[in-house]
Amino acid sequence: MPRYRIDPNILSHSHDDEDIPINSTYPDTYKAPSTPNLTLRQLKSGKIPIHSTINLRGLYQKEAREQLQNLIQQNNKQSLYLIIHGKGLRSDNNIPKIKNLLLSMIYQHPKVIAYTPALAKDGGEGACYVLLGEGVTSL
């Protein structure tokens, strides 16, 4: 399973990363209306093979947003991604800023078939399975 790391030469590393306002009321689990319930059950139970893992821990919000935008834009086939966002334990007030950013970007996005928190073996509350596709909704 390929793992993607961020090339530090691509992104600017501004240490005064301003907080991107993120609404934290997005659901932890979502499926597009046309997605069968079976697909979501398979996703939740870890029965869909992971295409690749993206690790966003330790990134500034701006960097994480760029990584997620690139992932979504470049995806052109149905693929499951394990996105590690962390639990936010080291951020101000223990707020999971990267998780909130992720959910705000993928909730009801046209390329998102479904998403759900990862199983404990894959990161639990600190990670998310995201099933992306281009108009494909069943396995």
N, C-alpha and C positions, 0 to 999 in steps of 0.2 A: 504494500500500500504506500504510494508516494506521500511524502510529507513536504509541505511547502514552508519555507522560511522566508522572511522578508530580507531582501537585499538592502543593507543599510545605506548603500549609495543612491538608491532610488528615491527614498523619502527624506524630507527634511526633518531633523530631530529638534524641533523647537521645544525648549523646556518650559515655556510659558503657555503650554497647550490649554486653550480656553475650553471650558466645559461646553459641549454641544448640548443644548437643552433636549432632554429625552423624557418622554412620558413613560412612566414605568408601569402603566396599566395594561400593557399588551398581554394576551394570554400566553402561557408557557407552551401550550399545545395548540396546533392549528392544522386544518386541512382545507384545501380549496373546495368550494361547493361541488365541483364535478368529480372530486376524488372519492373513490369507493372507501367505505369504512374499513374494509379488509386491508387496504394499503396502510392506513393509519395504525391498525393493530399490528401489522407486520413491522412497521417502523418502530413502534413502542417496544416490541419484544426483541428487537435486534436481529430480525430475520432477513433484513435486506443488507447485502454486502456493502461495506463502506468503500467508496471510490478513492477518497483521499481525506487527509486530516489537515485542518488549518488551525494554527495556534495563534491566537490573538492576545494571549496574556502578556502583560507588561507593555503593551503598545499605548500610545496616546490615542484618544478618540479619533482624531483626524486620520491617523495612520490606519486604524482599524476600519474606518469608513472606506478608505481607498481600497484596502484589501478586499472588503466585502463587495464593493461596486465592481471591481475587476473580476471577482469570482462569478458574480451573477451575470455580468455582461458577456464573459467568455464562455459560459456554459451553453452548449447547444444540444445536449442529449440528456436523457434522464439519468441522474447520478445522485448518489447519497454522499453527503459530506458530513464529517464529524468536525464541528467547529468548537474549539476549546476557547471559552471566553473568560474562564476563571469565576470565582465567587465574589470578587470585590472586597476581600478581606483586608487588602492593603490600601484601598482607596479611602478618600475622605468619608467619614461616617459609615464606613463599610457598605457603601452603595455600589452595586455591581454596574458600573457605568458602561462597560463594554457589552455586557449581557443586554442591558436596556437598549443600547445602540443597535445591537444585532436584531433584537425583536422588533424595534421600530422600522428597520429596513426590510425585514422579510415578511412581516405580517401583511397578508393580502397582496403581496407582490405577484404580478402575473406569471413569473417564472417559478414561483414556489408552489410545489404540489402539496407539501406538508412539512411540519417540523414538530419536534417534541424533545424534552430533556433526554440526555443520554442515559444509558444504563450505568450503574455504579462502576462496572469494569472499564467503561469508556470515559469516566469523568463525572458522572452523576449530575448534580446541580451546577457544576462548573463547565458543562459542555452541552451541546445541542446537536441532534441529528437534523439535518436539513436536506430534504429531497427536492432537488431542482429538476426542471424539465421544460421543454419548449412545447407546451400544449399537450403533453402526454400525461395522463392521470392514472393509469393502472399499470401494474407490473405484469 
